Amino acid sequence: EDSTSHLSSSSRIARSPARHPLSFRTMQTRVTLLDGSLFTCTVEKRARGLQLFEKVCEHVNLLERDYFALSFRDADNNKNWLDPAKEMKKQVRGVPWNFSFNVKFYPPDPAQLSEDITRYFLCLQLRQDIVSGRLPCSFATHTVLGSYTVQSELGDYDPDECASDYISELCFAPNQTKEMEEKIMELHKTYRGMSPAEAEMHFLENVKKLSMYGVDLHHAKDSEGVDIMLGVCSSGLLVYRDRLRINRFSWPKILKISYKRNNFYIKIRPGEFDQFESTIGFKLLNHRAAKRLWKVCVEHHSFFRLVSPEEPPKKFLTLGSKFRYSGRTQIQSRRASAQISRPAPHFPRCISKRNMLSRSLDGGTDASSGSRRSGIGPSIVPYIACVLVNEPCDAE
């Protein structure tokens, strides 16, 4: 807020503009990218979220931007998505302007993305999801996904270059074992000739089948006060209890979503043998948590189900929130992607290494890269060291 707002109008006029430092009107922002590196830039405090998001996308050379967004942690350490249509200073209050660049909308079919660089960023996000435990996998799935990760990051297996434990410093799972690493190496040796882009496509074709792929989880309680998790994804709203899915409400089945105080409600379309609509309520921690869940549902429904986003209400006096999803829908994004005509960009691929330094689940660390085999300790929390991987020049 304007720290001179208590001054009289005459004192404001008397104050010379030269007395106002640039920092009074601008803010230094730090954005943790998906490869673990930091992007810093200065933006005006009154700038909208879209301005910073576009700066980040230009920095990483990303055109298919609609699946991505910037997130930040509020004073209570809750994850929030930066609204591109609102001023940043009205969203980030009482905390440093530190953001993370993340996938927000997980595409149901990654093969429909136009560019390899977009699929690569999706792979980086999913590797974070897997290692953090947000995306649970079986042992067999960990080994398959890990083997494609090795092929993408290290290329073909070379017995002259690779020691017997050449992947021991790479991170694939929250509970990584020697047995898992041996199975990953066994599979990796069979991928000779596979390009990094092909390995990433195979990775995505396998990971998209996981039941928790692209599910945004929120803590809640059901009508009986039992702890549950509500998951928002491309297909609808999921309900979990004790890590098991107990219900699913697809978007076509949901007529209305709303919240009041710390309660979240969904109105369900009547079934084949039902005469009336039904409303199901859930209790969240507080009003802000209920509103966050409601906004995530609005955005996912709009992105994955609508042809174009809804117009915000134009009336001066309206009941309820005026929030509407303001970005492009998936249909619009695919149409725009089909028009991309630039040559396939070359970009550095990165090594997912273990490190003893702590790192947030959204990837915020200042760890510096170490040598390939430097005796890393037992921690499985990863950081990313960028290396350029040789890749065929022709676009696939």
N, C-alpha and C positions, 0 to 999 in steps of 0.2 A: 504494500500500500504506500501511497505518497506520504513520506515522513514529514512533509511541510504542511500537511493539511490543516494544522492547528493555527497557522499564521494568518494574519489579516491580509486582505487583498492588497493593501498598500505596501506591506512588507514584502509580498511576493513580487510586486512590480519593481521594488527597489533592489531586489536581489539580482545580481548579474548572472546571466546564463553561464558565464565562464566558471562560476562557483560550483556548478553542477558537474561532477565528474561523470564520465561515460558509464562507469560501473553502476551509477544510480539508476540508469535506464536499461541496462543489459545484465545478463546473467551467464556465467560460464556453465556449460552443461557437459556431462560425461556420459557417454553411451557405451555400454559393454556389448560388443558385437558377438555373433554366434561362434566365431573362432577364438573368442576369449580376449581379443585385442580391444583397446580403448580408442574411441573416437571422441575428440573434444572440439567444441565450437562455442562461439558466443552468439547468443540470440537476444533480441529485445524481450523484456519482461512481458510486454503486451502481445507478443507474437502468439499465434495459434499453434496448436500441436502439429498441424500439417507442415508448418515451415521447418521444424526440426526433423520430422520424419522424412521429408523430401531431401534434406541435406544428407541424412544417413544413407538413403537409397542411392543417391548420386555417388557418395563415397564408396559404396560397395558395388556399384555398377549394376544395380538391380532394376529391371523394367517391370517384371510381374510382381507388383508391390502389394496387391490387394490382400494377399494371404498373411501379410506381416503387419506388425504394429510395435509401438514402443510401450513398455510397461515400467512402472515404478512402485516403490514401497512407500506407504504412508507412515504416519507417526506411530501407528499400531502394528507396523510390519505386514500389513495386508497388501497383496498384489493388486494393483489397479492398472487398467489400460488407459493410456493417454488419449483423450478425445481429440481428434484432429481438428474439430470444428470450434473448440473452445480455447480461450486464452490459457496459456500454461500456468500463469501465476494464479489463476482461479482454481487450478487443479492440484498443483504441488504446493502444499502449505506446511511450513514448519519442519521441512526436511531438505537436505541438499538436492540439487537438481541432477540426480543420478538416475539413468535409465538403462533398460536392457532392450535390445533389439531381438524380438521373438516371433515365432510363428503364432498367429492368433487363430486363423481358420485353416485346419488341416485338410487338404484336398482329398476327397474320397478315392480319387484315381490320379495319383501323381504322374502317370504316364501322359496325361492330357496337358501337363505343363509344357510350355513351348521350349524353354531354354534349360540347358544343363546346369547353369549357374543357380537357377531357382531350385532345381532338385537337390543340388549340393547343399544349399542353405537349409532346406528341409531335412536333409540327412543329418546335418550338424545339430539341429534342434532335437531330432529324434534320438540321437546318441546321448544328448544330455538327459532327455526324458528316461531313457533306459538305465543309464548309470545312476541317476538319482533315485530310481525305484518308482517314479511316477508311471512308467509304462512297464508293467510286469511281463516277464518272459519265462518260458520253460528253459531247461538246460539245453535242449536240442535247438530251440530258437536262438538262444544266445550264441551258440556255436556257429549257426548258419549266418546270422547277422554279423557276428564278429569276423568271420572269414571274408565277407564282402567288404567290410570296413578296412581290413588289412590290404586287400587287393587295391582298393581305392587309394589308400594312403601310401603304401609301400611299393605297389606295382607287383610284377611277377616275382615269384620265389626264385632266388639265385643261391644255390648251395655254396658258391664261393664267397658270397657276401653275407649270408645269413648264418648266425650262430645257432646252436641248438635251441636256445631260448629267445629267439629274435623278437618275439612279441611280448616278452614278460613285462615290459614297461608301458605297454599300451593298455588302455582301460576299456572293458567291454561290458561289465556287469557289476552290480553292487556287491555281489559275493563271488568274486572271481576266484577260480581254483586252478591248480596246475593241470588237472584233468581237462578242464574246459579249454585252457590254452593249447594243450596238445591236440585236442580235437579240431580247434580252429586252424592250427598249423597244417594239420592233415588235409583239411578241406582247401585251404589256401593254395597248397601245392598243385591242386588240380585246375587252377584258373589261368594257366599260362595263356597269354595273348589277349586276355580280357582288359579292355580299357577302363580307366577310372569311372567314366560316365556310365559304362555298361554295368560295372560293379554296383554303382549307386542305384541304378534302375532295378537291379535284382534285389538290393537291400530294401528298396521302397515297396516292391511288389510283395515281399514277404511281410514287412512290418505293417502294411495297411490292413492285413487280415487279423491283427491282434485285437482282442475285444476292447482294450482300453485305448486304442489308437485315437488320438485327437479328442479325448474326453477331458473337459475342464471340470474338476471336482470342487464341490462346495460342502462344508460341514453343515448339517441340519438335524432336526429331530422330526419324527413323524407325529401323527395325532395322538399317539399313546406315549410320547416322550422318549421313544427309543432313538438312540443315536444312529443316524444314517448318513450317507453321502449322496448328494445330487450331482449328476454328471450331465453337462451340456455338450452336445456334439452335433455333427452335420445332420444327423437323422432325427434328433429330438432330445428328449429329457430322459435320463436313466436314473434309477434308484438302486443304491447299493446298501447292503447291511452285512457287516462282517466280511467285507471284500467280495461278496457274492451279489450279482445283479438279481434283484427281486422283482423289478418292474421296469417297463419301458413304455414311454408315451411318445409316439412319433409326431412330428410336426403337423401332419394332416389331421391327426386325432385331437389336437389341442385347439380349442376355439379362442381362448383368451388366457393371457398371463398377466398377473398383477401382484402388487405387494401393498401391505398396510402395516405400519410400524415394523415389527420384526417378523411378520408373517408373509409367506409367499404362497400364492394361489395359482392353480391351473384349472381352467374350466374345460371339461372333457366332452367331446361329441358323443351323443348317445350311441350305444352299441346296437347290434342287430336286434337284440331282444329287449332293449331298454326304451322307455317312453320319453324320459326326460334327460336333459344334460345334468352332469354331476360336477361338483367342485371339490378339489382335493387341496388341503392346506398343509404347509410345512412351517415349522418354526426355526428361524435362524438366530444367530447370536445377538444381533441388534438390527436396528433400522438400516444402517449402512451396509451390512452384509446382505440383507434382503434386497436392497436396491442394486447392489453389485450383481447379484445373481439375476435379477430381472433384466438389467441392461445386457448382460452376456446372452441371455435367452433372446432378447429382441434382436441383437446383432447377428446371432447365429441363424435365427429364423429368416431374417431379412437377406443375409448373404447367400444362404443355400437354397431358399425356397422362392424368393421373389425374382421377377424379371428385372425390375428396377426398384430402387428404394422408395419408401413412402415419403410423401411430402409432409413436413412438419405442420402442425396446426397453425392456421393464420389468424384465428380469433385473438383479440387482445386478452380476453379473460377465458381461460380454459381450465378445466378440472384435471388434476393429475399432472404427471410429468410431461414436459414438452419434448423429452428426448426422443430422437429418431436416429436410426442408423444412417449416416451421411455418405458412406463410401459406395463404391461400385459393388454390385452383386457378382456372384460367381459366373452367371451367364454373361454379364457385361465384361467381366475380366477375361473370360475365354475368347470373346469376340475381339477384344483389344489385343490379346496375345497372338491371335491368328494374323494380326497385321504387322507383327514385329518382322523387320526385314534386315536388321543388322547382321554382320557376320558373327558366328558363335564366339563370344568373348573368351579369352584365355584368362585364367585366374589361378592363384596359388591354392593348393590343397594343404591341409594341416594334419599334424600328428596328434592324436588324442593320448596324452601321456599322463601318468600318475604323478602326483606331487603331494608333499606333506603340508603345503599351505592350504588354509581353508578357502572355501569358495561357496558362494550362495548358489541355491538351486537354479537361479536364473543366470548364473555365470558372472560374477563380479569379482575378479581377482587380478592382482597386479603381478602375478608370478612371472618370472622371466624364464625363458627356455633354457634347458640344460643339455648336456651331451646325450647322445642316443642311448648309451649304456653307462649311466653314471651312478648306479647303485641306489635306486630310489627305494624309499621305505614302503611299508605295507599299506599305506593309505590308498584308497581307490578313487578318491576325488580327483577329477581330471583337470588339467589345463591344456591349452592348445598351443603347440609350437608350429608355426607355419613353414612349410617347405614347398618348393615348386616341383610338381610331379610331371614328368614328360607324358605328353598325351598327343595322339594323332591330330594333325591340324584340320583334317576335314570334319565338317559338321555331320553329326549323325542324323 
